[in-house]
Amino acid sequence: MSIGTLLDSIGEALQAFHFIRPLWLLAAPPLWWLSMLLARRRAAQGNWATLIDAPLLSALRLDAGQARKPWSPWLALAWTVAVIALAGPSWRQDATQAHRAGAAWIIVLDLSPSMASADVTPTRITRARYAIEDLLLAARDAKVGLVVFSDEPYVVAPLTDDANTLRSLLQPLTPELMPTAGDQLAPALDSAAQLLQRSGASDQRMILLSDGISDPASALAAAQKLRSQGAQLDVIGVGTRGGAPLVGPGGAFEHDAQGAALLSRVDTEHLSRLANTGGGRYVDLDALPQLLTALQDAPTSPGAAVETQGVQVQRWQDSGFWLLPLLLLLAASFARRGWI
């Protein structure tokens, strides 16, 4: 290596030099002050000289005839070295393999005609899309997929870590998009369960957004099967218990045989049972923040993190350990008689 190359390397190292934990440097000034205080107390002879004759005082001293070594500056040096080591001096980086949490979430969205009801502003389906956006923010490093259903399930997006792509797919999702009307949840749960099984994730969750289902018995059986496979089902009820007039396929309100408007109410009872069977919790839209907090705080099993293929992160090397030999040498010198 030429001198010019060596100087360039030194210059780059000096430019990159920093402390990983710089707050530790705040501990140095109090230690220096304590060292100076101890040095002054060590050097002081006290008031015995005013009471005892000088020849007798020198004979009474245990360390008479020995030169007292200035131990306090050495102690200050040792403390300074320790503080610098704890602060984590660093000037170079290492590339390490990136890891992500081994979690997979499947969001299941109800697109039955009743989701067009306006008992929540502006409509149930619009509020459900807003809730999904909040779920995507809470997912963090988890992979997220999206399944919609009416009478049949449809996979809108398989498990992915690209939240922006999922957000772009939310806007067109309305009940009018579905080719046929219906409210069959069990097939959607089975379809979502297959996506979770193929993910191989250790933390598997399914979040359902719905106002009610027409196949509670089959859905409960699917939820029980899902739980037996190690996944968890949480349910978000979309709508109010008071309900709203049911909108038909043509946009007009539907009526019963007597001409009264049919009301669509959120089926809290069946949705709560569904969440309980699936090992999760049921919340209304107003309580969505509580569910988001529970999802984010859920513990992950040890070793759940998995490698992200083709992705590496740069990590600053902590070079404080190079100061340990000097610190040990200083600590060993304090054991010498007369130094402490």
Protein Blocks (a to p, Z undefined) as FASTA:
>chain_A
ZZklmmmmmmmmmmmgccfblmlmmmmmmmmmmmmmmmmmmmpgbjmlmmpcfklmmmmp
mkgoiacddfklmmmmmmmmmmmmmnopafbdcddddddddddddddddfbfklmpckbc
fbfklmmmmmmmmmmmmnmmaccdddddfkbccdfbdcdfblklmmmmmmmpcfklpmbg
cjdfklmmmmmmmmmmmnopabdcdddddfbdfblmlmmmmmmmmmmnopacddddeddf
kbpadddfkopacddfkopacdddddfklmmmmmmmnopacddfklmmmmmmmmmmpccd
ehkaccdehiacdddddfklmmmmmmmmmmmmmmpghjZZ
